[in-house]
Amino acid sequence: MFISPFVASPTPVIRRLLTLAELKPGEVFYDLGAGDGGPIILAAQEFGARCVGIELREDLAKRAVRRIRELGLLERVKIINGDLFKISL
């Protein structure tokens, strides 16, 4: 199965997207194809959101979990390593 290469979205773009979405503290933000967790980390840190990221690639999911743990965000941010088409949201 072909998996497209990971390309991180620039932080200013993510921040603008979350601002336009009017994400508020305590709301849940889902990132389908979470990569290394950049958007969900930003959503939790700067917007106070609870976040769920779904990432197919195991290496990226592990990297995201490591970053989330290092930043002390495990209570608010969850990564699921799996196929978003096979996971019940």
Order of alpha helices (4+ residues) and beta strands (2+ residues): alpha-beta-alpha-beta-alpha-beta
